Amino acid sequence: MFDWLKRIQSSVTSAEEVLQYFEQMLEDGRYMFETASNTLLAGTDPELVKEDLWATDKRINKLERRIRRRVVTHLTMHGTGAISSDLVMMSIVKDAERIGDYCKNIFDLSMMGKEVAPEAVKDLLECKSSITRLLAKARNVYKSEDMEDAKVFIAKADALAKHCDTAATSMVKREDNDGRSAITALAYRYNKRIVAHALNIITSLVVPVDQLDYYDEDEEGRE
């Protein structure tokens, strides 16, 4: 995937710079997820972290734009021979940006004045720990381009996404009068979407361009 970065010899576009921007996006996404989840599950006062959370999201968006500008420059310089790699980079950068968006969704749940269902708190905290580790691992796997690590990551993340999906469906089927089931179902759903975008990033190491966003689809839509 990053062979094209290594070939860049331009004062305008730097391979090392692009990689550093992307790694920072992944790290910021991990930080946002942990921070937002703590407001929902661990009692962190949302008002104390809101400004920092929004500033981090703005940095992610800024880094996305920087990377895209450099990809466009690279495509202009290298023509059709760069299309495949550049399409992948554009796709995974959007995945990294979307992680930040779903973290904001989790944060918004904590601002609604409702709590998650008590019986789900322990499981959601375990999911939080697992996802935080996965997001940290994603950065390392992408930097090293280790195929075996990528396959292990994909298996673990896929199982976690399915767990969140099953839990969300279960909560939706419940009925309560205080909105806790709805809040809990959304929390699981947003967790699943964050994992799905992390999966898209790592699967870009092992699948061709036409199969990008494979893990962004429903099970029934997969071939």
C-alpha positions as CSV (number, residue, x, y, z in Angstrom):
1,M,0.0,0.0,0.0
2,F,2.6,2.5,1.0
3,D,5.1,1.7,-1.9
4,W,3.8,4.9,-3.6
5,L,4.7,7.0,-0.6
6,K,8.3,5.6,-0.7
7,R,8.7,6.6,-4.3
8,I,7.7,10.2,-3.8
9,Q,10.7,12.5,-4.4
10,S,9.2,16.0,-4.1
11,S,9.6,19.0,-1.9
12,V,5.8,19.5,-2.2
13,T,4.7,16.0,-1.2
14,S,6.5,14.0,1.6
15,A,5.9,10.3,2.2
16,E,6.9,10.6,5.8
17,E,4.7,13.6,6.3
18,V,1.6,11.9,4.9
19,L,2.2,8.8,7.1
20,Q,2.7,11.0,10.2
21,Y,-0.6,12.8,9.5
22,F,-2.5,9.5,9.1
23,E,-1.0,8.0,12.3
24,Q,-2.0,11.2,14.1
25,M,-5.6,10.8,12.9
26,L,-5.7,7.3,14.2
27,E,-4.3,8.3,17.6
28,D,-6.7,11.2,17.8
29,G,-9.6,8.9,17.0
30,R,-8.5,6.5,19.8
31,Y,-8.3,9.4,22.3
32,M,-11.7,10.7,21.3
33,F,-13.3,7.3,21.7
34,E,-11.8,6.8,25.1
35,T,-12.8,10.3,26.2
36,A,-16.3,10.1,24.9
37,S,-16.9,6.7,26.3
38,N,-15.8,7.8,29.7
39,T,-18.4,10.5,29.7
40,L,-21.1,7.9,29.0
41,L,-19.9,5.1,31.1
42,A,-17.4,6.3,33.8
43,G,-19.0,9.5,35.1
44,T,-16.6,12.0,33.5
45,D,-18.3,15.4,33.4
46,P,-19.1,16.1,29.6
47,E,-18.6,19.8,30.1
48,L,-15.0,19.3,31.3
49,V,-14.0,17.5,28.1
50,K,-16.3,18.9,25.4
51,E,-13.9,21.7,24.3
52,D,-11.0,19.4,24.0
53,L,-13.0,16.7,22.3
54,W,-14.2,19.1,19.6
55,A,-10.7,20.6,19.2
56,T,-9.4,17.1,18.6
57,D,-12.1,16.4,16.0
58,K,-11.2,19.6,14.2
59,R,-7.6,18.5,14.1
60,I,-8.6,15.2,12.5
61,N,-10.6,17.1,9.9
62,K,-7.7,19.4,9.2
63,L,-5.3,16.4,8.8
64,E,-7.7,14.7,6.4
65,R,-7.7,17.8,4.2
66,R,-3.9,18.0,4.3
67,I,-3.5,14.4,3.3
68,R,-6.0,14.7,0.4
69,R,-4.2,17.8,-0.9
70,R,-1.0,15.8,-1.0
71,V,-2.7,12.8,-2.6
72,V,-4.0,15.0,-5.4
73,T,-0.6,16.5,-5.9
74,H,0.9,13.0,-6.1
75,L,-1.8,11.9,-8.6
76,T,-1.1,15.0,-10.7
77,M,2.6,14.2,-10.8
78,H,2.4,10.5,-11.4
79,G,-0.8,10.1,-13.5
80,T,-2.7,6.9,-14.0
81,G,0.1,4.8,-12.4
82,A,-0.9,6.2,-9.0
83,I,-4.7,5.9,-9.3
84,S,-5.0,2.6,-7.4
85,S,-2.9,3.6,-4.4
86,D,-4.4,7.1,-4.3
87,L,-8.0,5.7,-4.2
88,V,-7.1,3.5,-1.3
89,M,-5.5,6.4,0.6
90,M,-8.6,8.6,0.0
91,S,-10.8,5.8,1.3
92,I,-9.0,5.0,4.5
93,V,-8.5,8.7,5.4
94,K,-12.3,9.0,5.3
95,D,-12.6,6.0,7.6
96,A,-10.2,7.6,10.1
97,E,-12.3,10.8,9.9
98,R,-15.5,8.9,10.5
99,I,-14.2,7.4,13.7
100,G,-14.1,10.9,15.1
101,D,-17.7,11.5,14.0
102,Y,-19.0,8.4,15.8
103,C,-17.0,9.4,18.9
104,K,-18.9,12.6,18.9
105,N,-22.1,10.6,18.7
106,I,-21.2,8.7,21.8
107,F,-20.4,11.9,23.6
108,D,-23.8,13.3,22.5
109,L,-25.5,10.4,24.3
110,S,-23.9,11.5,27.5
111,M,-25.5,14.9,27.1
112,M,-29.1,13.6,26.8
113,G,-29.6,13.2,30.5
114,K,-30.1,9.4,30.3
115,E,-28.0,6.5,31.5
116,V,-27.3,3.2,29.8
117,A,-29.1,0.2,31.1
118,P,-27.4,-0.9,34.3
119,E,-27.1,-4.6,33.2
120,A,-25.1,-3.4,30.1
121,V,-22.6,-1.2,31.8
122,K,-20.0,-3.9,32.5
123,D,-20.2,-5.2,28.9
124,L,-19.9,-1.8,27.4
125,L,-16.9,-1.0,29.6
126,E,-15.3,-4.2,28.3
127,C,-16.1,-3.2,24.8
128,K,-14.6,0.2,25.4
129,S,-11.3,-1.4,26.6
130,S,-11.2,-3.8,23.6
131,I,-11.9,-1.0,21.1
132,T,-9.4,1.3,22.7
133,R,-6.8,-1.4,22.3
134,L,-7.8,-2.1,18.7
135,L,-7.5,1.5,17.8
136,A,-4.1,1.7,19.3
137,K,-3.2,-1.5,17.5
138,A,-4.5,-0.2,14.2
139,R,-1.9,2.5,14.1
140,N,0.9,0.0,14.7
141,V,-0.3,-2.5,12.2
142,Y,-0.7,0.1,9.5
143,K,2.7,1.5,10.1
144,S,4.4,-1.9,10.1
145,E,2.3,-3.4,7.2
146,D,2.6,-6.8,8.9
147,M,0.1,-9.1,7.1
148,E,-0.1,-11.6,10.0
149,D,-0.9,-8.9,12.5
150,A,-3.5,-7.5,10.1
151,K,-5.2,-10.9,9.9
152,V,-5.3,-11.2,13.7
153,F,-6.6,-7.7,14.0
154,I,-9.4,-8.4,11.4
155,A,-10.5,-11.5,13.2
156,K,-10.7,-9.8,16.6
157,A,-12.4,-6.7,15.3
158,D,-14.9,-8.6,13.3
159,A,-15.9,-10.7,16.3
160,L,-16.2,-7.5,18.4
161,A,-18.4,-5.8,15.7
162,K,-20.7,-8.7,15.6
163,H,-21.0,-8.7,19.4
164,C,-21.9,-5.0,19.4
165,D,-24.5,-5.6,16.7
166,T,-26.1,-8.5,18.6
167,A,-26.2,-6.5,21.8
168,A,-27.7,-3.5,20.0
169,T,-30.5,-5.6,18.4
170,S,-31.3,-7.2,21.8
171,M,-31.7,-3.7,23.4
172,V,-33.9,-2.5,20.6
173,K,-36.3,-5.4,21.2
174,R,-36.6,-4.4,24.9
175,E,-39.3,-2.0,26.1
176,D,-38.7,0.6,28.8
177,N,-40.2,3.9,29.8
178,D,-37.1,5.8,30.7
179,G,-35.1,5.6,27.4
180,R,-32.2,3.6,28.8
181,S,-32.6,0.8,26.2
182,A,-32.5,3.2,23.4
183,I,-29.4,4.9,24.7
184,T,-27.7,1.6,25.2
185,A,-28.6,0.3,21.8
186,L,-27.2,3.5,20.2
187,A,-24.0,3.1,22.3
188,Y,-23.5,-0.4,20.9
189,R,-24.3,0.7,17.4
190,Y,-21.8,3.5,17.5
191,N,-19.2,1.2,18.9
192,K,-19.8,-1.2,16.0
193,R,-19.4,1.6,13.5
194,I,-16.1,2.7,15.0
195,V,-14.8,-0.9,14.8
196,A,-16.1,-1.2,11.2
197,H,-14.1,1.9,10.1
198,A,-11.0,0.5,11.9
199,L,-11.5,-2.7,10.0
200,N,-11.8,-0.9,6.7
201,I,-8.4,0.7,7.4
202,I,-6.6,-2.5,8.2
203,T,-8.3,-4.6,5.4
204,S,-6.9,-2.1,2.9
205,L,-3.6,-4.0,3.6
206,V,-4.9,-7.3,2.5
207,V,-7.7,-6.7,-0.1
208,P,-7.7,-5.2,-3.6
209,V,-9.2,-1.7,-4.3
210,D,-12.6,-3.1,-5.4
211,Q,-13.2,-4.7,-2.0
212,L,-12.5,-1.6,0.1
213,D,-15.3,-0.9,2.6
214,Y,-16.0,-4.6,2.7
215,Y,-16.6,-4.4,6.5
216,D,-18.8,-1.3,6.1
217,E,-21.6,-3.5,4.7
218,D,-24.2,-5.6,6.3
219,E,-23.6,-9.3,6.5
220,E,-26.2,-10.0,3.9
221,G,-24.4,-7.7,1.4
222,R,-21.1,-9.5,1.6
223,E,-20.0,-11.9,-1.1
